[in-house]
Amino acid sequence: MAQYTFTTPLTEEMVRKLRVRDTVILNGTIFGIRDLTLIHIFDRKNIPPVSLQGAVLLHTAPSLKKVGDRWEKICVGTTTSGRMDRFTPGLMEDYGVRAIIGKGGQYEGSLKAMKKFGGCYLAIVGGAAAVETKQILEVEKVYFEDLHPEALYQFKAKEFGPLIVAMDSHGNHLYFEQKAEAQKKLPEIYKRLGIPI
């Protein structure tokens, strides 16, 4: 296991270095995105008004307050990624996204896209919104503002993480591995509990 500190945007070379269980700390721009934004981009055919080439996307619907022309952060937490799985291949192929940050991982289609295009999934600790919010220095821009709290957010981050590489560009998937390990232990657990298999 290795630890990396990267400044965004990420390159394919940077991402291809990563292996499941490595840790990553990020500096620079991170984009917040969620279901409605992705539906707006892919299903409603709205091209993002900012380049996502090399981008890191955080699955979030942040709590923000608008003061004049600026948005101030209140709380930036992370949401579960599974329901946004269908959009990940398109984000990587069409827009050059390199990394997704979220909870719970994604599925086979996303893993194949990460392997093909050079992407990764970075897991964040659930319930750590207070820490995340502190590591986001400011909200630099909000795109598709009418979709708030599921707009496209441009955050400036410093020492964001540590994040665990849960899906890498080599076809490895930490959640799948953990599930397989748990399945191996089930027969012995059932036996000790006296439960017939």
PyMOL commands that set and color helices and strands:
alter all, ss='L'
color gray80, all
select helices_A, chain A and resi 12-17+35-43+82-95+108-117+129-135+145-147+174-193
alter helices_A, ss='H'
color red, helices_A
select strands_A, chain A and resi 3-7+23-33+56-59+63-67+70-75+99-102+120-123+136-143+152-167
alter strands_A, ss='S'
color yellow, strands_A
deselect
rebuild
show_as cartoon
